[in-house]
């Protein structure tokens, strides 16, 4: 049974966010750096948040939401839609 993107996004945004660097994302996703950036290019993972000229990190809640979608058996198209929703929610938050 698939959970809707809105349910994921609501659950994600309810969690306190902390930012993860690449090694932590590697540990949570189970992939090395190259695969993480491949997933970003494929729309299967949110891009990192720039923290400075040479520093980027991912919100923990976004990584966990994508992992949960994978565990729930969501298709790649459903995960892409989730990624789009997470990015939109991130951008909405930046405007407030």
KERO-238272 format. One record per residue: residue in one letter; chain; z, y, x of N, C-alpha, C in turn. Coordinates in steps of 0.05 Angstrom, whole numbers, plus 32768, in hexadecimal, padded with zeros to 4 digits. Layout:
REM residues N
<site aa="A" ch="A" n_z="Z" n_y="Y" n_x="X" ca_z="Z" ca_y="Y" ca_x="X" c_z="Z" c_y="Y" c_x="X"/>
...
***
This chain:
REM residues 96
<site aa="X" ch="A" n_z="8000" n_y="7FE8" n_x="8011" ca_z="8000" ca_y="8000" ca_x="8000" c_z="8000" c_y="8019" c_x="8012"/>
<site aa="X" ch="A" n_z="7FED" n_y="802A" n_x="800E" ca_z="7FEB" ca_y="8042" ca_x="801E" c_z="7FFC" c_y="8059" c_x="8012"/>
<site aa="X" ch="A" n_z="8008" n_y="8068" n_x="8024" ca_z="8017" ca_y="8080" ca_x="801B" c_z="8004" c_y="8097" c_x="801D"/>
<site aa="X" ch="A" n_z="8006" n_y="80AA" n_x="800B" ca_z="7FF3" ca_y="80C1" ca_x="800B" c_z="7FF9" c_y="80D3" c_x="8022"/>
<site aa="X" ch="A" n_z="7FE5" n_y="80E3" n_x="8029" ca_z="7FE8" ca_y="80F6" ca_x="803F" c_z="7FFD" c_y="810B" c_x="8038"/>
<site aa="X" ch="A" n_z="7FFE" n_y="8113" n_x="801F" ca_z="8012" ca_y="8127" ca_x="8017" c_z="802E" c_y="811C" c_x="801B"/>
<site aa="X" ch="A" n_z="8033" n_y="8103" n_x="8016" ca_z="804D" ca_y="80F7" ca_x="801A" c_z="8054" c_y="80F6" c_x="8038"/>
<site aa="X" ch="A" n_z="8040" n_y="80EF" n_x="8049" ca_z="8045" ca_y="80F0" ca_x="8066" c_z="804C" c_y="810C" c_x="806F"/>
<site aa="X" ch="A" n_z="803B" n_y="811F" n_x="8067" ca_z="803F" ca_y="813A" ca_x="8070" c_z="805B" c_y="8145" c_x="8067"/>
<site aa="X" ch="A" n_z="8063" n_y="813F" n_x="804F" ca_z="807D" ca_y="8148" ca_x="8045" c_z="8093" c_y="813B" c_x="8055"/>
<site aa="X" ch="A" n_z="8091" n_y="8122" n_x="805B" ca_z="80A5" ca_y="8114" ca_x="806B" c_z="80A6" c_y="811F" c_x="8087"/>
<site aa="X" ch="A" n_z="808F" n_y="8124" n_x="8092" ca_z="808D" ca_y="812E" ca_x="80AD" c_z="809A" c_y="8149" c_x="80AF"/>
<site aa="X" ch="A" n_z="8094" n_y="815B" n_x="809D" ca_z="809E" ca_y="8176" ca_x="809F" c_z="80BC" c_y="8177" c_x="8099"/>
<site aa="X" ch="A" n_z="80C7" n_y="8163" n_x="808C" ca_z="80E4" ca_y="8163" ca_x="8086" c_z="80F4" c_y="815C" c_x="80A0"/>
<site aa="X" ch="A" n_z="80E7" n_y="8150" n_x="80B3" ca_z="80F4" ca_y="8149" ca_x="80CC" c_z="80F5" c_y="8161" c_x="80DF"/>
<site aa="X" ch="A" n_z="810B" n_y="8163" n_x="80EE" ca_z="810C" ca_y="8177" ca_x="8103" c_z="80F9" c_y="8170" c_x="8118"/>
<site aa="X" ch="A" n_z="80EA" n_y="8184" n_x="8122" ca_z="80D5" ca_y="817F" ca_x="8136" c_z="80E0" c_y="8184" c_x="8152"/>
<site aa="X" ch="A" n_z="80D8" n_y="8172" n_x="8163" ca_z="80DB" ca_y="8178" ca_x="8180" c_z="80C0" c_y="8171" c_x="818C"/>
<site aa="X" ch="A" n_z="80BA" n_y="817D" n_x="81A2" ca_z="80A0" ca_y="8179" ca_x="81AE" c_z="80A1" c_y="8164" c_x="81C4"/>
<site aa="X" ch="A" n_z="808D" n_y="8153" n_x="81C4" ca_z="808B" ca_y="813D" ca_x="81D6" c_z="8075" c_y="8142" c_x="81EB"/>
<site aa="X" ch="A" n_z="807C" n_y="813C" n_x="8204" ca_z="8068" ca_y="813D" ca_x="8219" c_z="8059" c_y="8123" c_x="821A"/>
<site aa="X" ch="A" n_z="8044" n_y="8121" n_x="822A" ca_z="8032" ca_y="810A" ca_x="822B" c_z="8041" c_y="80F0" c_x="822F"/>
<site aa="X" ch="A" n_z="8054" n_y="80EE" n_x="8242" ca_z="8061" ca_y="80D4" ca_x="8246" c_z="806F" c_y="80C9" c_x="822D"/>
<site aa="X" ch="A" n_z="807B" n_y="80DC" n_x="821E" ca_z="8089" ca_y="80D4" ca_x="8205" c_z="8075" c_y="80CB" c_x="81F0"/>
<site aa="X" ch="A" n_z="805E" n_y="80D9" n_x="81EE" ca_z="8049" ca_y="80D1" ca_x="81DB" c_z="803E" c_y="80B6" c_x="81E3"/>
<site aa="X" ch="A" n_z="803A" n_y="80B2" n_x="81FD" ca_z="8030" ca_y="8098" ca_x="8207" c_z="8044" c_y="8082" c_x="81FE"/>
<site aa="X" ch="A" n_z="805D" n_y="8087" n_x="8200" ca_z="8071" ca_y="8072" ca_x="81F9" c_z="8071" c_y="806D" c_x="81DA"/>
<site aa="X" ch="A" n_z="806F" n_y="8082" n_x="81CB" ca_z="806F" ca_y="807F" ca_x="81AD" c_z="8056" c_y="8073" c_x="81A3"/>
<site aa="X" ch="A" n_z="803F" n_y="807B" n_x="81AE" ca_z="8025" ca_y="8071" ca_x="81A4" c_z="801E" c_y="8056" c_x="81B1"/>
<site aa="X" ch="A" n_z="8029" n_y="8050" n_x="81C8" ca_z="8023" ca_y="8037" ca_x="81D5" c_z="8009" c_y="8037" c_x="81E4"/>
<site aa="X" ch="A" n_z="7FFF" n_y="804F" n_x="81EA" ca_z="7FE6" ca_y="8053" ca_x="81F8" c_z="7FEA" c_y="8066" c_x="8210"/>
<site aa="X" ch="A" n_z="7FD8" n_y="8064" n_x="8223" ca_z="7FD8" ca_y="8076" ca_x="823A" c_z="7FCA" c_y="8090" c_x="8233"/>
<site aa="X" ch="A" n_z="7FCC" n_y="80A3" n_x="8245" ca_z="7FC2" ca_y="80BE" ca_x="8241" c_z="7FA4" c_y="80BE" c_x="8238"/>
<site aa="X" ch="A" n_z="7F93" n_y="80AE" n_x="8245" ca_z="7F77" ca_y="80AE" ca_x="823E" c_z="7F72" c_y="80A6" c_x="8221"/>
<site aa="X" ch="A" n_z="7F81" n_y="8092" n_x="8217" ca_z="7F7E" ca_y="808A" ca_x="81FB" c_z="7F88" c_y="809F" c_x="81E8"/>
<site aa="X" ch="A" n_z="7F9D" n_y="80AD" n_x="81F0" ca_z="7FA8" ca_y="80C2" ca_x="81DF" c_z="7F93" c_y="80D8" c_x="81DA"/>
<site aa="X" ch="A" n_z="7F86" n_y="80E0" n_x="81F0" ca_z="7F72" ca_y="80F5" ca_x="81ED" c_z="7F59" c_y="80EB" c_x="81DF"/>
<site aa="X" ch="A" n_z="7F53" n_y="80D1" n_x="81E2" ca_z="7F3D" ca_y="80C5" ca_x="81D3" c_z="7F44" c_y="80C6" c_x="81B5"/>
<site aa="X" ch="A" n_z="7F5C" n_y="80C0" n_x="81AD" ca_z="7F64" ca_y="80C1" ca_x="8191" c_z="7F62" c_y="80DE" c_x="8186"/>
<site aa="X" ch="A" n_z="7F69" n_y="80F1" n_x="8197" ca_z="7F66" ca_y="810D" ca_x="818E" c_z="7F48" c_y="8113" c_x="8188"/>
<site aa="X" ch="A" n_z="7F37" n_y="810B" n_x="819B" ca_z="7F1A" ca_y="8110" ca_x="8197" c_z="7F0F" c_y="8102" c_x="817E"/>
<site aa="X" ch="A" n_z="7F1A" n_y="80EB" n_x="8178" ca_z="7F12" ca_y="80DC" ca_x="8160" c_z="7F1F" c_y="80E5" c_x="8146"/>
<site aa="X" ch="A" n_z="7F31" n_y="80F8" n_x="8148" ca_z="7F3F" ca_y="8102" ca_x="8131" c_z="7F56" c_y="80F0" c_x="8127"/>
<site aa="X" ch="A" n_z="7F5F" n_y="80DF" n_x="8139" ca_z="7F74" ca_y="80CB" ca_x="8131" c_z="7F90" c_y="80D4" c_x="813B"/>
<site aa="X" ch="A" n_z="7F92" n_y="80EA" n_x="8148" ca_z="7FAB" ca_y="80F5" ca_x="8152" c_z="7FA9" c_y="8113" c_x="8153"/>
<site aa="X" ch="A" n_z="7FBE" n_y="8121" n_x="814B" ca_z="7FBD" ca_y="813E" ca_x="814C" c_z="7FBB" c_y="8148" c_x="8169"/>
<site aa="X" ch="A" n_z="7FAE" n_y="815E" n_x="816D" ca_z="7FAD" ca_y="8169" ca_x="8188" c_z="7FC9" c_y="8175" c_x="8190"/>
<site aa="X" ch="A" n_z="7FCE" n_y="8177" n_x="81A9" ca_z="7FE8" ca_y="8182" ca_x="81B1" c_z="7FEA" c_y="81A0" c_x="81AB"/>
<site aa="X" ch="A" n_z="8003" n_y="81A9" n_x="81AB" ca_z="8009" ca_y="81C5" ca_x="81A8" c_z="800B" c_y="81D1" c_x="81C4"/>
<site aa="X" ch="A" n_z="7FFD" n_y="81E7" n_x="81C8" ca_z="7FFE" ca_y="81F4" ca_x="81E3" c_z="8019" c_y="8203" c_x="81E5"/>
<site aa="X" ch="A" n_z="8026" n_y="81FE" n_x="81FB" ca_z="8040" ca_y="820B" ca_x="8201" c_z="803D" c_y="8220" c_x="8216"/>
<site aa="X" ch="A" n_z="8027" n_y="8221" n_x="8223" ca_z="8021" ca_y="8233" ca_x="8238" c_z="8006" c_y="822D" c_x="8243"/>
<site aa="X" ch="A" n_z="7FFF" n_y="8239" n_x="825A" ca_z="7FE5" ca_y="8235" ca_x="8266" c_z="7FE0" c_y="8218" c_x="826D"/>
<site aa="X" ch="A" n_z="7FF4" n_y="820B" n_x="8277" ca_z="7FF1" ca_y="81EF" ca_x="8281" c_z="8004" c_y="81DC" c_x="8275"/>
<site aa="X" ch="A" n_z="800D" n_y="81E2" n_x="825D" ca_z="8021" ca_y="81D0" ca_x="8250" c_z="801B" c_y="81CC" c_x="8233"/>
<site aa="X" ch="A" n_z="801A" n_y="81B3" n_x="822B" ca_z="8015" ca_y="81AB" ca_x="820F" c_z="8029" c_y="8196" c_x="8207"/>
<site aa="X" ch="A" n_z="802E" n_y="8194" n_x="81ED" ca_z="8040" ca_y="8180" ca_x="81E2" c_z="8039" c_y="817B" c_x="81C5"/>
<site aa="X" ch="A" n_z="8042" n_y="8164" n_x="81BB" ca_z="803D" ca_y="815C" ca_x="819F" c_z="8057" c_y="815D" c_x="818F"/>
<site aa="X" ch="A" n_z="8056" n_y="8167" n_x="8176" ca_z="806D" ca_y="8165" ca_x="8165" c_z="8074" c_y="8148" c_x="815F"/>
<site aa="X" ch="A" n_z="808D" n_y="8141" n_x="8163" ca_z="8096" ca_y="8125" ca_x="815F" c_z="808E" c_y="811C" c_x="8143"/>
<site aa="X" ch="A" n_z="8093" n_y="812D" n_x="812F" ca_z="808E" ca_y="8125" ca_x="8113" c_z="8071" c_y="811D" c_x="810E"/>
<site aa="X" ch="A" n_z="805E" n_y="812A" n_x="811C" ca_z="8042" ca_y="8123" ca_x="8119" c_z="803B" c_y="8108" c_x="8125"/>
<site aa="X" ch="A" n_z="8046" n_y="8103" n_x="813C" ca_z="8041" ca_y="80E9" ca_x="8149" c_z="804D" c_y="80D2" c_x="8138"/>
<site aa="X" ch="A" n_z="8065" n_y="80D7" n_x="812E" ca_z="8072" ca_y="80C3" ca_x="811D" c_z="8063" c_y="80BE" c_x="8103"/>
<site aa="X" ch="A" n_z="8059" n_y="80D3" n_x="80F7" ca_z="8049" ca_y="80D0" ca_x="80DE" c_z="8030" c_y="80BF" c_x="80E3"/>
<site aa="X" ch="A" n_z="8023" n_y="80C4" n_x="80F9" ca_z="800B" ca_y="80B5" ca_x="80FF" c_z="8012" c_y="8098" c_x="8105"/>
<site aa="X" ch="A" n_z="8027" n_y="8093" n_x="8113" ca_z="8031" ca_y="8078" ca_x="8118" c_z="8037" c_y="806A" c_x="80FD"/>
<site aa="X" ch="A" n_z="8044" n_y="8078" n_x="80EC" ca_z="804C" ca_y="806C" ca_x="80D2" c_z="8033" c_y="8065" c_x="80C2"/>
<site aa="X" ch="A" n_z="801E" n_y="8076" n_x="80C3" ca_z="8005" ca_y="8070" ca_x="80B5" c_z="7FF8" c_y="8057" c_x="80C0"/>
<site aa="X" ch="A" n_z="7FF9" n_y="8054" n_x="80DA" ca_z="7FEE" ca_y="803C" ca_x="80E7" c_z="7FFD" c_y="8023" c_x="80DE"/>
<site aa="X" ch="A" n_z="8017" n_y="8025" n_x="80DE" ca_z="8028" ca_y="800E" ca_x="80D6" c_z="8023" c_y="8007" c_x="80B9"/>
<site aa="X" ch="A" n_z="801F" n_y="801B" n_x="80A8" ca_z="8019" ca_y="8017" ca_x="808C" c_z="7FFE" c_y="800B" c_x="8086"/>
<site aa="X" ch="A" n_z="7FED" n_y="8009" n_x="809B" ca_z="7FD3" ca_y="7FFE" ca_x="8098" c_z="7FBE" c_y="8011" c_x="808E"/>
<site aa="X" ch="A" n_z="7FC3" n_y="802B" n_x="8091" ca_z="7FAF" ca_y="803E" ca_x="8089" c_z="7F95" c_y="803B" c_x="809A"/>
<site aa="X" ch="A" n_z="7F7F" n_y="8041" n_x="808D" ca_z="7F65" ca_y="803F" ca_x="809C" c_z="7F63" c_y="8057" c_x="80AE"/>
<site aa="X" ch="A" n_z="7F4F" n_y="8055" n_x="80C1" ca_z="7F4A" ca_y="806C" ca_x="80D3" c_z="7F43" c_y="8085" c_x="80C3"/>
<site aa="X" ch="A" n_z="7F34" n_y="8082" n_x="80AE" ca_z="7F2C" ca_y="809A" ca_x="809D" c_z="7F45" c_y="80A6" c_x="8091"/>
<site aa="X" ch="A" n_z="7F58" n_y="8095" n_x="8088" ca_z="7F71" ca_y="80A0" ca_x="807C" c_z="7F81" c_y="80AE" c_x="8092"/>
<site aa="X" ch="A" n_z="7F81" n_y="80A3" n_x="80A9" ca_z="7F90" ca_y="80B0" ca_x="80BF" c_z="7F83" c_y="80CA" c_x="80C7"/>
<site aa="X" ch="A" n_z="7F69" n_y="80CB" n_x="80C7" ca_z="7F5B" ca_y="80E4" ca_x="80CD" c_z="7F63" c_y="80F9" c_x="80B8"/>
<site aa="X" ch="A" n_z="7F64" n_y="80F2" n_x="809F" ca_z="7F6C" ca_y="8104" ca_x="808A" c_z="7F89" c_y="810E" c_x="808E"/>
<site aa="X" ch="A" n_z="7F9A" n_y="80FB" n_x="8097" ca_z="7FB6" ca_y="8103" ca_x="809D" c_z="7FB7" c_y="8117" c_x="80B4"/>
<site aa="X" ch="A" n_z="7FA7" n_y="8112" n_x="80C9" ca_z="7FA6" ca_y="8124" ca_x="80E0" c_z="7F9E" c_y="8140" c_x="80D7"/>
<site aa="X" ch="A" n_z="7F89" n_y="8141" n_x="80C6" ca_z="7F80" ca_y="815B" ca_x="80BC" c_z="7F97" c_y="8169" c_x="80AC"/>
<site aa="X" ch="A" n_z="7FA5" n_y="815A" n_x="809C" ca_z="7FBB" ca_y="8165" ca_x="808C" c_z="7FD2" c_y="816F" c_x="809E"/>
<site aa="X" ch="A" n_z="7FD7" n_y="8160" n_x="80B3" ca_z="7FED" ca_y="8168" ca_x="80C6" c_z="7FE5" c_y="8181" c_x="80D5"/>
<site aa="X" ch="A" n_z="7FCC" n_y="8183" n_x="80DD" ca_z="7FC3" ca_y="819B" ca_x="80EB" c_z="7FC4" c_y="81B3" c_x="80D9"/>
<site aa="X" ch="A" n_z="7FBB" n_y="81B0" n_x="80BF" ca_z="7FBC" ca_y="81C6" ca_x="80AC" c_z="7FD9" c_y="81CF" c_x="80A7"/>
<site aa="X" ch="A" n_z="7FEB" n_y="81BC" n_x="80A6" ca_z="8007" ca_y="81C2" ca_x="80A1" c_z="8012" c_y="81D1" c_x="80B9"/>
<site aa="X" ch="A" n_z="800A" n_y="81C9" n_x="80D1" ca_z="8013" ca_y="81D6" ca_x="80EA" c_z="8009" c_y="81F3" c_x="80EA"/>
<site aa="X" ch="A" n_z="7FF0" n_y="81F7" n_x="80E2" ca_z="7FE4" ca_y="8212" ca_x="80E2" c_z="7FF1" c_y="8224" c_x="80CC"/>
<site aa="X" ch="A" n_z="7FF9" n_y="8218" n_x="80B5" ca_z="8007" ca_y="8227" ca_x="80A1" c_z="8022" c_y="8231" c_x="80AB"/>
<site aa="X" ch="A" n_z="802F" n_y="821F" n_x="80B9" ca_z="8049" ca_y="8226" ca_x="80C5" c_z="8048" c_y="823C" c_x="80D9"/>
<site aa="X" ch="A" n_z="8031" n_y="823D" n_x="80E8" ca_z="802D" ca_y="8252" ca_x="80FC" c_z="8029" c_y="826D" c_x="80F0"/>
<site aa="X" ch="A" n_z="8020" n_y="826D" n_x="80D7" ca_z="801A" ca_y="8287" ca_x="80CA" c_z="8033" c_y="8293" c_x="80BD"/>
<site aa="X" ch="A" n_z="8049" n_y="8284" n_x="80BC" ca_z="8060" ca_y="828F" ca_x="80AE" c_z="8073" c_y="829C" c_x="80C1"/>
***
